[in-house]
Amino acid sequence: MILDIFLLILCAVFGYAAGSANSSVLVGKLYKTDVRTQGSGNAGLTNTYRVLGAKAALMVLAGDILKGVVAVLFGLLLKEWAGDSTLKDIFAVTAGSFSVIGHNWPVYFGFKGGKGILTTATVIFMLDWRIGLIGLFIFAAVVLTSRYVSLGSIIGAAAIPVAAIALGHKTAFIIFMVFLAFLAIYRHKANIIRLVHGNENKLKFRKAGSTDNESR
């Protein structure tokens, strides 16, 4: 039991460390630009695209997907050493969840990160691709009809625990899905205020220099 708890803590630490490697900030350093001081100020995929262009955004996309994948795989690896079958079910979920926390509040970059949407989506796809597809479909439908990326992210996140319940997942898994949804929605609190007041900017495809507010 003590070993299981240690391994679970190790999952959390590794996930957080991996998630803290903020791709937007790292890619920005290659361009000698801090995306947190440009555009909307969010260390995210969309802001990177608008400030630095498509090539930089693709590198951020790959980086954020990779760290979510690595975190979950690490949890899956360690669970093979666990003796408690109950804890085994949450090793990968713990590592993935802490990678999102690391992305949002990275220890390497003054705890100022992005909104965690891409990393959250990656983790969920790794844990249950069906929930990932449901969230992605809802996100895409909302964005296509409203052109608000933030609104799509918020509604897509809210659907995650609902989908987990509908698919019959265990209570522990559902609790983590509620936690991930809460993190995603909480990180959009400024966007929610702008949406309520009707001054949230809509998604526009442009090269660089835009100051639209985005989600990630």
N, C-alpha and C positions, 0 to 999 in steps of 0.2 A: 504493500500500500504506500509506504514511504517513497519507494522507487517510482511508483506511478505518479505521485504528486510532484516529485522532482522533474520527471519527464514532461509533465503538463506545464510546469513553470518554464522549462526549457523551450517548449513550443511557443509560449507567450513571448519570451525574451527574443528568440530567433525571429518570430514573426514581426515584432516591433522593430528590430534592427534592420530587417530586410525592407519593411515598409518605409522606414525613415530615409532610405536612399531615394529622395525625391527626384524623379526623372526630369521634371521641368526646370528645376534649379540647376541640375547637373548639365543638361543640354544648354541651358542659358549661359553657363560658364564657357562653353565652347564658342558661343557667339559673343562673349564678353558683355552679356546683357542679363540683368536680374529681372525676370518676368514679374516678380512681385512688386516692382516699382514701375511697371509699364502696363498699358491697357487698363484692364479692370483691377489689376493687382493680385489676381488669383494665380497661384502656382499650379495651373491646370493645363490640360490638353488644348482646350479651345482658345484660351488666352495665349498660349504658346503659338498656336496657329496664326492668330491675328497679329501677334507682335513679331514673330520670327519666320513665319511661313510654313508651308506644307512639309518640307524636308525635316525641319526641326520637330514638327508635330508628330511625324511618323516615328521618330526616335523616342519621343516621349510615350507614344502609344505602346511601342515594343517594350520599353522599360517598365511601364506600369503593369502591363500584362505579365511580364516575366516575374516580377517580385511577388505577385499574387499566386502564380503557379508554384514558384519555389517554396513559398511559405506553406501552402497546403500539402505539397509533396513531402516536406519535412515532417509535418504532423502525421501524415500517413505512414512514413517510415518509422517514426518513434512509437506509434501505437502497436507495432508488431512486438515491441519489447514490454508492453504493459501486461500486467497480470489481471487487473480488474477489468472485466468486460464492459462494465458500465462506463468507466472512464475512457475506454478505447474509442467510443463513439464521438467524443468531443475533442480529441487531440487535433485533428485537422481543422476543425471549426475554430478552435482556440487560436491556432497559428494563423489562420486566415484572418480572423477578426482583429488580431493584434497587428497584422500587416496594414490593415486599414487605419488603425489608430496611429501607427507610425507614419503613414502617408499624411494624415491630417495634422499631426503634431510631431514632426520629425526632430529627433534629438540632435541630428547633425546640422540643422539649419535654424536654430533658435526657436524650434517648436512652431514655425510658421509654414504650413504646407497647403495642400489643395483641399478639395472637398470629398475626395475618396470615391467618386462614382465609378470610375473605370476599374480601380482596384477591387472595389466591392463587387462589381459585376463579374470580374475574373474569378474571385473567390467563390462566388455563388455557382458559377458555371462548373467549377472544379468539384464542388460539393454535390450539386444536383443540377444537371444541365436543363432539366425540365423547368425548374424555378427560374433559371437564367433566361430561358427562351420566353417565358411568360413576362418577366420584367422587361426584357428587351423589346418585345412586341408592344407592350403598353407605352414604354418610353418613346419608341419610334412613332406610334400612332398619335401621341399627344404633341410631339415636336412637329410632325408633319401638318397637323391641323391648326396648331397655335403658333408655331415657330418660337416657342419659349423652351429653350433647352432646360432651364431650371425647373419649369413646371413638369416637364417630362420626367426629369430625374426624381422629383419629389413624389409624383404619383407612382412611378415605377418602383421606387423604394418602398412605398406604403403597401404595394402589392406583394412584396416578398414574404412577409410572415403569413399573409392570407393564403398564398400559394403553398407554403410549407404545411399549413394546417390541412388544406384541401387534399394534399398528396399523402397525408397520414404519417408525417414525420413524428419522431419522439419529442417529448416535452423539452428536453435539453436543447435539441437542435432548433426548435421553434423559438426558444428564449434567445438564442444567439441571433436568429434571423430578425427578431424584434429589435435587438440591440443594434444590428447593422443598419436596419431601417431608420432607427432613431438617430444614429450618427449622421446618416446621409441627409435626413430632413433638418437636423439641427445645424449642420454646416451651411444650409441654405436659408438661414433665418433672415439675412439681409435681402436675399432674393424674394422671400415671402412678403416682406414689408413692401418692396417695390411692386410686386404683383398686386397686392391689395390696393396700393395707391395708383396703380395703372401706369407706372413709369419704368417698368422693367423693359429693357431693350430686347428686341426680337433677333433671332439668328439671321445673320446675313453673311453670305460667302464673299470674302474679300481677302486680299493678300496680307498686308501687314499694316500696323498702325491703328487698327480699330480699337475703340474703347468700349465695345459692347460688354455687358455683364454676362458671364457665362457660368456653366456648371461643369464640375468634373468630379 
